[in-house]
Amino acid sequence: MPTRYQAIALDLDGTLLDTIADLAAAANAMRMEMGLAAIDPARIASFVGGGMASLVHRALTDDHAGQADSTAHEQGLQSFQRYYDQMLADTSRPYPGVVAGLNAFRDMGLRLACVTNKPLRFTLPLLEKTGLAPYFSLTLGGDSLPEKKPSALPLLHVCREFSIPASALLMIGDSHYDLEAARNAHCDCVLLDYGYEDIRPLSADAHCGSLVEVLDFVKNAG
């Protein structure tokens, strides 16, 4: 099927996998260890996207713009990582349409990369445990490169690894981090509306309800 895209980069949390129950369980275990009350998992969902260090700041302060002091943050980060290691894939599963969409992209001959702000030490086993690892010929975590999304660097790295121009890469995500990374790299971006951020105000190239729905956008991109 003719399309101008040669590769697709996909975010992980809120795009490929619904991970919020496990993330929230680890965050609340961290809070309770540090003498803080548990908070609503839906609230924690709004803290996801900027990477693990950012999530810990927000979860500790219960504030999207919050910054814990350095000692508390270091203690919280170690605690969160310890709990998340234990809970990594207790309930995390691919969203409906993800496996069908990835199979269709692969059948079209598109190369696939997973580009997430989650540290690589959690990303790789999570992809393995949920059965998605074989789809990706390249996986970048938030600590794989000197900069993470919304920097252009991860997507430009994908382009270099795949030997393609930025115009041939499509970014699929669920947040402003994904959109800004794509815009900074001069890539197109499709946002999925079931993730952890309200994407309605964001001017992506398309808003879709599933990866299967993204197929039509890809096939029509001549």
N, C-alpha and C positions, 0 to 999 in steps of 0.2 A: 504494500500500500504506500503510494508516494506521500512523503512528508518531509519537511525541511529539517526535522530533528533527527539527529543521529544517536543521541543519548538522553537519558532522563536521570536527574538527581532527585532523590526523595528524602524528606525529613523522616524522623522515626516516631517520637512521641506525639500522639495526636494526629498523625498522618498514616503511618503504617500500622502502628500498634496502639491499642487502648491500654495505657500503662498507669493510669492515675490511681487506681486502687492500691497498687503496690508502692508507688511513690508516696501516696498519702499515709499509708501504714508506716513506712520507714520514717517519714517526716514527723508523724505524731509520736512514734516510739522515741525519736530523738528529743522532741519537746518534753515528753514525760520524764525521760532520763535527766533532763536539765531543770526539772521542777516546774514545767509549764503545762498548762492544760491543753488537751487535744483540740484541734480546730477542724471545721467541716472540710471533708475531702474536696467539695466543690470550690471552696476558697483556695485550697492548695493547688487545684487545677489552674487557677488564674495566675499562679506563681511560676508555672512551667514555661520553658522556652529559651531562657537566657543562659542555660548551663547549670551545672550542679552547684557551683559556688553561689550563684545568684539565687537559686532555689532555697539554699540554706539560709542566706540572709533574709529572704522574704518570709520563710517559714518561722524563723526565730523571732522576728519582729511582728509577724502577722500584718505586714505592710508591703504593698507592691514596690514601694520606693525605699523600703527600710534598709538600714545598714547596721548590722550587729557590730559590737566592738570586736577588735581583732582576736582577743582571747576567746570570747564566746563563740565567734565564728569558727575558729580552728577546732575548738572542742566539738561544736555542732557538726562540722563537716566530717570529722572522724567518726562521730556517733552515727550520723546518717549513712555514711558509706558502709559501716559495719552492719547496720540493720538491712540496708538495701541489698548487700551481698546475700543475705539470708532469704530475702523476699522477692528477689529479682523478677521471677516469672511465675509467682504463685497464681496470679489471675490475669496477667498481661496476655492479650490475644490479638491477632490481626483483626482489623475492622472488616465488616462485610464488604465484599468486592475487592479486597486487597489482593488475595491470591489469584483470583480470576484476572484482575488488571495486570498484575506482574507477569502472568503467563502470556497474556495477549501482547504486552510490550515486547517480551522476549521473542515471541513468535514473529513479530514484525522486524526482528533483527536489531532492535534498539539495545544499546549497552546501558546498564543500570548501575547507579552509584547511590549508596546511602550516605547522606550528609547531615549529621546531627550535632547538636551542641552537648550531648551527653558524653562523658568521658569514655574513651575507647574501651577501657577495662570492663565497663558494664555493657557497652553497645554490642561487642562481638558475642559474648555468651547469650545475651538476650535474643539476638538474631538467630543463633543456633537453637536455643531452647524453643523458639516459636516457629521454627522451620523455614525462616525467610533467608537465612544466610546464603544458600546456593544461588539465589537470584542476582547477587551483587558481585561484580568483578572489582569493585573498589568501595571501601567503607572508610569514612572519615569521622572521627569523633571530635568533640570540642577541644581536645588537647593534642590532636594530630599535627596541627600547624601552629605557627605563632599567633594567628588570629582566627576567630570563629565567626559564624554568622552573627550580626548582619554584615560583616566584612565580605568583600568580594573574593577574598583569598581562597576559601574552600572550593568555590565553584570554578574559579580560574584554574585551580590545581586539577580539578576533574577534567577540564578542557585540555590541559597540557598532557595529562595521563592518557586521555583518549585520543589525542591528536586531532581535535576538532575546534572550530571557531566557537565563540560564545553564542553566536546566533543559532548554532545547531544543538544547544543544550537547553532543555526545559527543566525548570525547578518546580517541584510539587511539594507544597507544605500546607501549614494551617495557621501561620502567624505572620506578624509584621517582620520578624527576624528573617523568615524565608523570602518574603517579598523584597525587603531592603537589600538582602544579599544578592538576589537576582538582578535588581535594578543596578546595583553597584557594579555587577559583573557584566551588565548589558545582555542578560539572558531573559527569556520569557518566563512567566511564572503563573501557575494555576494554584489557587487556594481551595482547600476542601473545607466544607462548612460544618463538619462534625467534630472538629478538634477542640482545643482548649482556649481558643481566643475567638471573640466575635469579629469575624472577618468582613462583616457588611460594610464598614466604612473604608475598607482597603481597596484600592484601585488596581487589582491584578488583571492579567490578560483574560482570565475567566475564573468564575466561582463554580465549583462542582460539588455534587453530593456523594460521589464515590470515584474510585479509580476507574471503574468500568465506564463511568460517564466521561472521564477525561479522555478516553479512547477516541470519542468523536472529535474532540478538540484537536487531538494529535493527528488524526487521519485527515482533517480538513486544513491542516497547516501546510499549505503548498509553498 
